[in-house]
Amino acid sequence: MARVAARLSVNGEQSSHPVDEVLPLPKLALYGFQHVLAFYAGAVIVPILVGSALKLSPEQLVYLINADLFTCGIASIIQAWGVGRIGARLPIIQGVTFTAVSPMIAIGLGAGGGTAALLVIYGAVITAGIATFAFAWMPARVFRVVMSLFPPVVTGTVITILGIVLLPVALKDVVGGAPLVGDGGDPKQLAYAVGTMLFVLVMMRLGRPFVSSIAVLLGLVGGTLVAFALGDARFAAVGQSDWIGVTTPFHFGAPKFEWFPILLMLIVMLITMVETTGDTYAVGEIVGKDIDSETVARALRADGAATAIGGLLNSFPYVAFAENVGLVRVTKVKSRFVVVAAGVIMIILGLLPKAAAVVAAIPPGVLGGAATVMFGMVALAGIQTLGKVDLKEEKNALIVGVALAFALFPATVPAFFEKHMSVDLASLLNSGVTLGATAAILMNLLFNGLGKGDPHADPQATPEAAPEVVLPAQADAPVAPAAAHKPATTAGTTADTTDGTDGSDGTGATDKAAAGEPAGTTDGAATPAG
């Protein structure tokens, strides 16, 4: 299939980076649908958990799911397409954060449950979203000081923690879902999971480039068809669902603003800012695009805007979704317009309950098998970021090790939080991401203090100061005056790859070579300088 050359930059001009490539419409739709399927289970689980805990009716629960999908679409388009200085313009899917589940349930139960509780939650969500949006507009000098809290040792640890914390969610689906875990699980669902996982891995290993890029989608479709043939995928809910379901602002009533729920939600958004920061750097590593403080600020503004919109449209706080970061790495499809297409699909699903019911029929074992691959890749992205860090230094090794231990504490002894803490405090601390991220930040401050400048900036010298590199084959060749001050690049820097999605090697080497920087990347992930 012919490659599309159209690429758009931040200001609408042509860009040479694969992130800005506009793929053909069929590919956009297919890759976007793959993102939606990979994201769907994580997207709908939050309204299901919150709605069930607050004793909402089935009709109200369906409305929450549709509102969530609709708002996810809007939020993802804002993040990937960008609106002015809002949105990172990277292939980042926005989804409701798991970190907010326990605090929102605590807020809702404290307000008496039902739709009255939702009004208190939405008041806190709107306020926290506006506060996050305002925070990301701080002066550049102040924002750089804040970003110095997140050097690679912190962001790499947080991304690794996200993958590790998400893996148990996938593994529960592998055996049939959380309700079956205590009973030993369902061997048939395990078989679906293993079959789906093996199928995805084989397609990635043996398939053509285009087939490899949609391996997860093929695995989900194939696994569901097998389960349907064996009677384990049921689509009865499709016939019972309405054709159209429109999300309207303040469907359940005007929000209520109470100080403690707002405080709790502000703390939640602090944690989600760490998640989004880590995910933004992770995607930058994968697609080979340099990430600076302004890019992170734009990503956080999108988080804040999406969260405030979520409160208006009967949804919840939003964050860059780590699940889909893993999918970007697995598929090597780097175009941000694929995420825009996914956003359009999510908006449509949010308006069509029947379509959402079809996707919801995917068996948990099939989802778990595909998710295990993707969540493992999230953890790998964190490990690659940690590859920039000198872990031979004991202080850095301690930061990573102790933060990982804190992250595993809630999953290891969940009863501790219930028996020895108040409901409000437990709802905040009973999260591996919260404890792990907090430990990483505080220990980095203790051992390393505040850094200066952008902690993720390329430590290499500027192009003007970089030494000239001459290849052996070029040693006797005359050097053109215009190129005299630019280091030479190795052969194949701009060669096409076989991922079937773009004309670059996926590492940004072309861009770096043009800027006089060393390529230094392999398979979309940055490696330490030198």
C-alpha positions, 0 to 999 in steps of 0.5 A: 500500500502506498505510503502517505507523505502528508505530515503536519507539525504543531503549526500546521506546516510539513513535518519530517517526524513520523508522529505527524504523519497522516496515514491513509483513512483505512489505516487510521480507522483500523489502527484507531479501532485497535487502540479502542479495543485495547483501551476499552476494558480499562475505560469502562471498569472505572464507571462500573466500579464507582456506579456499583459501589454507589448502588446506581440502577442498571440504566444509570450505570449504562449512562455512566459508561456511555458518558465516559466513552464520549468524554474519552474521545474528546479528551484523546483528540485534545491530547493528540491533535492539540488545541493551541498550547493544550495537548502534547500532540503525541499518540497518547490516549486519555482515559479515566484514572484508576487512582481516583476509584477508591477516593471517589467511592469514599466520597460517594459513600460519605455523601450517602450513595446514589445520584446525590453522591455523584453530584459531590464527586462531580463538584470535586472533579470539576474543581480539580480539573480547573486547578490542574489546568491552571497549574500547567500554565505556570511561568516556564521558570517555575514549571521547570523547577517543578519538573526537576522533581521528575528526573529519569530515575523518578519517571522511569520508576513510575512507568515501571510501577504502572506496568507492574501494577497493571499486570495483576489487572490483566492476570485477573482477566486471564482467569476470568475476572476479579470475581473468579480469582478467589475461587481459583479462576476458570481454566477455559478463560485461561486457555483463551488468554494463552491462545490469544497471547500466543497468537499475538506473539506469533503474528508479531514474529512471523507476520508481514509488517502490516499484520504485525502492527495490528496483531493485538486487534487480530488477537482480540477478534480471533479470540472472541470468535473462538469463544463465541463458537464455544458458547463463551461470548454472548451478545444478548446485551446488544439486542437489549441496548438502545441505538442512540444515547446522547450525553448531556451536561449535568445529567444527574443535576448541578454539582455540589462543591464540598471542601474535603472531597475537593482536597481529596481529588486535588491529591489524586490529580497530583498523582495523575500528573506524575503518571502523565509526565511519565507516560509522556516521556515514555511515548517520546522514547518510543517514537523517538521524539525529544520531550521538553518541559513545554511538551509536558505542560501541554500534556498536563493542560490536556489532563486538566481540561479533560478532567473539567470536561469530564465533570461537566459531562458526567464522567471522572478524572482523566490521565494519559493511559499507560495501557496504550503506551504499551500498544504504541511500542508493540505496533510501532505505529507512531502517528498521533492521528491514529489516536485522533481516529480512536477518539472519533471512534470512542465518541461514536461508541459513546453515542451508540450503546449497541456498538459499545455492547458488542465490544463489551462482549469480548471475554475477559480471558481474551482481553487478559491475554492481549493486555498482559503483552501490552502491560509488560511493554509498559513496564519495559518502557520504564526499564528503558528510561531507567537505562539512562540512569547510573544504577551503579550509584547506590542512591539511585538503586535505592530510589528504584528498589524502595519505590517498587517495594512501596508500590507492591505493598497495597496489593500484598497486604490490602487488609492493613489499610482497612483495619488500621486507617480511616476510610478517607486515608485508606482511600488515598493510600491504598494505591500502588501508584500513589505510594510508589510515585510518592516514595520515588519523588521523596527519596530522589529529593533526599538523595539528589535534591532539586536538579537544574534545568530540564532533567530529561534534556539531552546531555550532549553538547550543542551542534556547534560545539560537537566534535566533527565525526569523519567516517573511514570511507570519507577520510580522503573526501573533500568536505563541502563548506556548507557541511563543514560544521556538521558531524557526519552520520552513519549510513542508513540513518534515513533508511526505511524500515519494514514496520509498514507505517512510515518512512523513518526508522522510528527513532527520530534519527533523521531529525537528530541527524539534521540537527547535528545530534547523534542518532543513538536510538534502537527500536524506538527507545533512547539509549544513554549518550556515548 
